[in-house]
């Protein structure tokens, strides 16, 4: 019994150390209020708008974006994808909706990995299924001469990251993947293979979702989950910390949590992301 209690205390000490060092490492390696081109913030703002709209009604989406938007439901996955075509800039935007029902929540929980034949890497089973459905539904509709940008929040962000991998693998003109509150989708092998994919992960400083899937016996099968891409950590009052791909990868806890026990569910909501990004844009 003493040995069991000792082991529990040791594990608790290690976990506490990791939680406390996470913010410190991010502050050490991240660039606070990094100077970012205005066009990049505008791109992030528009991605946030699309990700937020993906939860709205079809009429609301149409009224906001006009006739160049197409909203399609994926019945099996009980999800939705927006295809917005910016003909002036010859760009296709794809936005995948996040968790919006019980079926989506069950997809979130399917964190056993399966291997994708096209990509040759292991992926979160639930996110993989949604990304594959979006890929099969929308890829035939894309103009090969147009640039591709992909976005999404939460579950939708995870699927967007994988969808970006498909287009990156095929050599399509993938310009950017921008995700909000995205959970992890692959392991170290997948992270290395898609290191050069243009993925930017936007993370609220107290959002718990980017930490998942948690490290468990099941999630460890096929390699521990890791994040891909650079990371932008949003803070209150229009502040942020920008982590390069290298530094985002070296921070042991991918994301920023001042205290894991003080996380707020509200910080994961897309409206919260939009508000913080708008505050940055107004600076």
C-alpha positions as CSV (number, residue, x, y, z in Angstrom):
1,X,0.0,0.0,0.0
2,X,2.8,2.4,0.9
3,X,4.4,1.8,-2.5
4,X,1.2,2.5,-4.3
5,X,0.7,5.8,-2.3
6,X,4.3,6.7,-3.0
7,X,3.8,6.1,-6.7
8,X,0.6,8.2,-6.8
9,X,2.4,11.1,-5.0
10,X,5.3,10.9,-7.4
11,X,3.0,11.0,-10.4
12,X,1.1,13.9,-8.8
13,X,4.4,15.8,-8.2
14,X,5.5,15.3,-11.8
15,X,2.1,16.4,-13.2
16,X,2.1,19.5,-11.0
17,X,5.7,20.3,-12.2
18,X,4.6,20.0,-15.8
19,X,1.6,22.2,-15.3
20,X,3.6,24.9,-13.5
21,X,6.4,24.9,-16.1
22,X,4.0,25.1,-19.1
23,X,3.4,28.9,-18.9
24,X,7.0,29.5,-17.9
25,X,8.3,27.7,-21.0
26,X,5.8,29.5,-23.3
27,X,6.9,32.9,-21.8
28,X,10.5,31.9,-22.3
29,X,10.3,30.7,-25.9
30,X,7.3,32.7,-27.2
31,X,7.3,36.2,-28.6
32,X,5.0,38.5,-26.7
33,X,2.9,40.8,-28.9
34,X,5.1,39.8,-31.9
35,X,4.8,42.2,-34.8
36,X,2.6,40.5,-37.3
37,X,1.7,41.8,-40.7
38,X,-1.8,43.4,-40.8
39,X,-2.8,41.0,-43.6
40,X,-2.0,38.0,-41.4
41,X,-4.3,39.2,-38.6
42,X,-7.0,40.0,-41.2
43,X,-6.7,36.4,-42.5
44,X,-7.0,35.1,-38.9
45,X,-10.0,37.4,-38.3
46,X,-11.8,36.1,-41.4
47,X,-11.0,32.5,-40.5
48,X,-12.5,33.1,-37.1
49,X,-15.6,34.6,-38.7
50,X,-16.1,31.5,-40.9
51,X,-15.5,29.2,-38.0
52,X,-18.1,31.0,-35.9
53,X,-20.6,31.1,-38.8
54,X,-20.3,27.4,-39.3
55,X,-22.4,27.0,-36.1
56,X,-25.1,29.4,-37.4
57,X,-28.1,28.8,-39.6
58,X,-27.8,28.4,-43.3
59,X,-29.7,31.6,-43.9
60,X,-27.4,33.5,-41.5
61,X,-24.4,32.2,-43.3
62,X,-25.9,33.2,-46.7
63,X,-26.8,36.7,-45.5
64,X,-23.3,37.3,-44.1
65,X,-21.3,35.9,-47.0
66,X,-23.5,36.3,-50.1
67,X,-24.0,34.1,-53.1
68,X,-20.4,32.7,-53.3
69,X,-20.9,30.5,-50.2
70,X,-22.1,26.9,-50.2
71,X,-23.1,25.2,-46.9
72,X,-23.2,21.4,-47.0
73,X,-24.3,19.0,-44.3
74,X,-22.5,15.7,-43.8
75,X,-25.3,13.4,-42.6
76,X,-23.3,10.4,-41.4
77,X,-21.0,12.7,-39.3
78,X,-23.9,15.0,-38.4
79,X,-21.6,17.9,-39.2
80,X,-21.4,20.8,-41.7
81,X,-18.8,22.4,-43.9
82,X,-18.8,25.9,-45.5
83,X,-17.2,26.4,-48.9
84,X,-16.6,30.1,-49.5
85,X,-15.1,31.1,-52.9
86,X,-13.3,34.4,-53.1
87,X,-13.2,34.8,-56.9
88,X,-11.4,38.2,-56.7
89,X,-8.4,36.6,-55.0
90,X,-8.9,33.2,-56.6
91,X,-9.2,31.5,-53.2
92,X,-11.3,28.7,-51.8
93,X,-12.1,28.8,-48.0
94,X,-13.3,25.6,-46.3
95,X,-14.6,25.9,-42.7
96,X,-15.6,22.8,-40.8
97,X,-18.0,23.1,-37.8
98,X,-17.0,21.9,-34.4
99,X,-18.8,19.9,-31.8
100,X,-22.5,20.7,-32.0
101,X,-24.3,17.5,-30.9
102,X,-24.0,14.2,-29.0
103,X,-22.8,12.4,-32.1
104,X,-19.9,14.9,-32.5
105,X,-19.0,14.5,-28.9
106,X,-18.7,10.7,-29.5
107,X,-16.4,11.4,-32.4
108,X,-14.3,13.5,-30.0
109,X,-14.0,10.6,-27.7
110,X,-12.8,8.2,-30.4
111,X,-9.1,8.9,-29.7
112,X,-7.8,5.5,-30.7
113,X,-5.6,6.0,-33.8
114,X,-6.1,4.5,-37.2
115,X,-3.8,4.7,-40.2
116,X,-4.6,6.7,-43.2
117,X,-3.6,5.1,-46.5
118,X,-3.0,8.3,-48.4
119,X,-1.1,10.1,-45.7
120,X,0.7,7.0,-44.3
121,X,0.4,8.2,-40.7
122,X,-1.8,7.5,-37.7
123,X,-4.7,9.8,-36.8
124,X,-7.3,10.3,-34.2
125,X,-10.1,8.0,-35.4
126,X,-13.0,10.4,-34.8
127,X,-11.3,13.5,-36.4
128,X,-10.0,11.3,-39.2
129,X,-13.5,10.2,-40.2
130,X,-14.9,13.8,-40.4
131,X,-11.8,15.1,-42.3
132,X,-12.1,12.2,-44.8
133,X,-15.8,12.9,-45.4
134,X,-15.1,16.6,-46.0
135,X,-12.3,15.7,-48.4
136,X,-14.4,13.4,-50.4
137,X,-17.4,15.8,-50.5
138,X,-15.6,19.0,-51.4
139,X,-12.4,18.2,-53.3
140,X,-14.1,17.6,-56.6
141,X,-15.7,21.1,-56.3
142,X,-12.4,23.0,-56.0
143,X,-11.0,25.0,-58.9
144,X,-7.4,23.7,-59.3
145,X,-6.3,27.2,-60.2
146,X,-7.5,28.6,-56.8
147,X,-5.5,28.7,-53.6
148,X,-6.9,26.7,-50.6
149,X,-7.4,27.9,-47.1
150,X,-8.9,25.7,-44.4
151,X,-10.2,26.6,-41.0
152,X,-12.3,25.2,-38.1
153,X,-12.9,25.3,-34.4
154,X,-12.5,22.5,-31.9
155,X,-13.5,19.2,-33.6
156,X,-13.7,21.3,-36.8
157,X,-10.2,22.6,-36.2
158,X,-8.9,19.0,-35.8
159,X,-10.6,17.9,-39.0
160,X,-9.3,21.1,-40.8
161,X,-5.7,20.2,-39.8
162,X,-6.1,16.7,-41.3
163,X,-7.9,18.1,-44.4
164,X,-4.9,20.4,-44.9
165,X,-2.6,17.3,-44.7
166,X,-4.5,15.8,-47.6
167,X,-4.1,18.8,-49.8
168,X,-0.5,19.3,-48.7
169,X,0.3,15.7,-49.5
170,X,-1.3,16.0,-53.0
171,X,0.7,19.1,-53.8
172,X,-2.4,21.3,-54.1
173,X,-2.0,25.1,-53.6
174,X,-2.6,25.0,-49.9
175,X,-1.9,28.5,-48.6
176,X,-2.9,28.2,-45.0
177,X,-4.7,26.2,-42.3
178,X,-5.9,28.2,-39.3
179,X,-7.5,26.4,-36.4
180,X,-9.1,27.6,-33.1
181,X,-9.0,25.6,-29.9
182,X,-7.8,22.5,-31.9
183,X,-7.1,19.2,-30.1
184,X,-4.2,17.1,-31.2
185,X,-4.7,14.8,-34.2
186,X,-1.6,12.8,-34.8
187,X,1.7,11.4,-33.2
188,X,5.3,12.4,-33.4
189,X,5.7,10.6,-36.8
190,X,2.8,12.6,-38.3
191,X,4.1,15.8,-36.7
192,X,7.5,15.3,-38.4
193,X,6.0,14.4,-41.8
194,X,3.7,17.5,-41.9
195,X,6.1,19.9,-40.2
196,X,6.2,22.2,-43.3
197,X,2.4,22.3,-43.7
198,X,1.3,26.0,-43.2
199,X,-0.7,25.4,-40.1
200,X,-1.3,28.2,-37.5
201,X,-3.1,27.1,-34.3
202,X,-4.9,29.8,-32.3
203,X,-5.2,28.9,-28.7
204,X,-6.9,30.8,-25.8
205,X,-4.6,30.9,-22.8
206,X,-7.1,29.1,-20.6
207,X,-8.7,26.8,-23.1
208,X,-8.4,23.1,-22.0
209,X,-9.3,21.5,-25.4
210,X,-5.8,21.9,-27.1
211,X,-4.4,19.7,-24.3
212,X,-6.5,16.7,-25.4
213,X,-6.5,13.8,-26.1
214,X,-5.0,13.1,-22.7
215,X,-2.1,10.7,-22.3
216,X,-3.7,7.3,-21.4
217,X,-2.9,3.7,-22.1
218,X,-5.3,3.8,-25.1
219,X,-4.1,7.2,-26.5
220,X,-0.5,6.1,-26.2
221,X,-1.0,3.2,-28.6
222,X,0.6,4.1,-31.9
223,X,2.6,6.9,-30.3
224,X,1.8,9.8,-28.0
225,X,-0.3,12.6,-29.5
226,X,1.6,15.8,-30.6
227,X,0.7,19.1,-32.1
228,X,1.7,20.3,-35.5
229,X,2.3,23.9,-36.6
230,X,3.0,27.3,-35.0
231,X,0.9,28.5,-32.1
232,X,-0.6,31.8,-31.2
233,X,-1.7,32.1,-27.6
234,X,-4.4,34.7,-27.0
235,X,-4.4,36.7,-23.8
236,X,-6.8,39.3,-22.4
237,X,-6.8,43.0,-23.4
238,X,-5.5,42.5,-26.9
239,X,-2.2,40.7,-26.1
240,X,-0.8,37.4,-27.5
241,X,2.3,35.2,-27.5
242,X,3.5,33.8,-30.8
243,X,5.4,30.4,-30.8
244,X,7.2,29.3,-33.9
245,X,6.8,25.7,-35.0
246,X,10.0,24.7,-33.3
247,X,9.2,26.4,-30.0
248,X,5.6,25.3,-30.0
249,X,6.9,21.7,-30.4
250,X,9.5,22.0,-27.6
251,X,7.1,23.3,-25.0
252,X,6.1,20.2,-23.2
253,X,2.5,21.3,-22.7
254,X,1.2,22.5,-26.1
255,X,-1.0,25.4,-25.1
256,X,-1.1,27.8,-22.3
257,X,-2.8,27.3,-19.0
258,X,-1.9,29.4,-16.0
259,X,-3.5,26.7,-13.8
260,X,-5.2,23.6,-15.1
261,X,-7.7,23.7,-12.3
262,X,-8.8,27.3,-13.2
263,X,-9.7,26.5,-16.8
264,X,-13.0,27.8,-18.1
265,X,-15.4,26.1,-20.5
266,X,-16.3,29.5,-21.8
267,X,-12.8,30.1,-23.0
268,X,-13.3,27.4,-25.5
269,X,-16.3,29.0,-27.1
270,X,-15.7,30.4,-30.6
271,X,-17.3,33.7,-29.6
272,X,-14.5,34.2,-27.0
273,X,-11.9,33.6,-29.7
274,X,-13.5,36.1,-32.0
275,X,-13.7,38.7,-29.2
276,X,-10.0,38.4,-28.4
277,X,-8.9,38.4,-32.0
278,X,-11.0,41.5,-32.7
279,X,-9.3,43.2,-29.6
280,X,-5.9,42.5,-31.1
281,X,-7.0,43.8,-34.5
282,X,-8.1,47.1,-33.0
283,X,-4.7,47.8,-31.4
